[in-house]
Amino acid sequence: MRIAVIGFGVSGAIFSIAYKRAHPKDEIIILEHLDSPLKKVLATGNGKCNIGNNSSLKGIYNDDFISGILERYDYETQEKFLDSLNIKTKLVGNLAYPISESAVTVRNALIKAIEAAKIKVIYNANIEDYSVNDKDIDIYLSDRSLKVDRLVIATGGKSNPKLGSDGSIFDILNDHHYRINKLEPGLCPIVTKESFKELDGTRVKGEVTVRKNNKIVFKEKGEILFKKHGLSGIVIFNASRIIAHDLNAKYEISLDFLPEISKDDLGIFLSFNKADVLLDAYIHPLISERIKKENLTGIKLLDRIKSFKCHFDSLSGFEYSQVTIGGVSLKDVNNKLESNIEKHVYFIGEVLDVDAPCGGYNLMWAIASGLYLSDYL
């Protein structure tokens, strides 16, 4: 059998390696539109490559459709497969990283495995279209055409287009009558209606609460990074993912700068000290100076510290996002990840409407879907 895989990212690489091991006589051709593979993986985990998570996956992803896949190809199963590729991992808490703490290690190991399996790769492959026939599939590139028996689409979404995911496949899939759930940037900075020019680059730890139409839909502790026009940091990235699923709603973001100290305890301190003394003792100097300008006292000051309100304006663009919200509807694939619309066409990884928060979960889905399809195809 001859199989074409569109996309030399993690899901496409994992599928190709696993399938070739099980079916050494079959031919796999990877079509990659960049001049080199796996560029996006180099940016994960700030270059350290957070490749998995050993915590419970219940309720983590946006759709329970994939829960069976992730139960079968869980962290331990993925760890064993990665080990077979000479990718040695370690846990930092529940977060999995290569022992080298370098994404280059992961990228190089995947490339070596592809080369060792003698899997053909065509770089600078610009896919213009494909057609599904009774017996085979024709793939039309800008400079040639290919005839294959199976087509695996592993292009990723639209996030970070310079690293490979430019979303161009969705135009083609739309013409093939797939339902493409609206694409939005996820795990990205948030632009607020408030300006934080004087706080740009300031990092603090706190608790972020997001209210959607006055109802709490997100609450998480973590590092908050102020930017000129909004907020960033992992906890903000996770908040952006929740917002991206419904941009038509009204959102308010509040920051608790002292989540470990109650308002009552702060009130006791304030009853014996002036406002400036409290701010200087407990709050980052730059944030303290901003609050001081408001001349707040009493309960209003405590509210400002425990609930620093920001108003959502927009999400940063795809070029700043780590994952794409939306994609090919899961209603258009069966439980083997095969298309319900076209025979012998399959989807894995981020091209499907699957997303999760920061913490290695999105790479876990890429690996799990690749392994799963390799067993069923």
Protein Blocks (a to p, Z undefined) as FASTA:
>chain_A
ZZddehjafklmmmmmmmmmmmmmbccddddfbfbehklmmmggghnopabdfbdfehka
mbfklmmmmmmmgmklmmmmmmmnopacddehjaccdfklpaklmmmmmmmmmmmnopac
dehiacfbdcddfkbccdddfkbccddfbdcdfebpmeoklnopgolmmmmmmmnopacd
ddddehiadddfbdcklmgoiacdddddddeehiafbdcdddddddfklcedjklmmmmm
mmmmomkbccdddddfblmbcfklmmmmmmmpcfklmmmmmgcfklmmmmmmnopghjll
mmmmmoccdddfbdcdfklpcbdeedjdfklpcfkopafkbghiacehjlbccdddeehj
mmmmmmmmmmmmmmmZZ
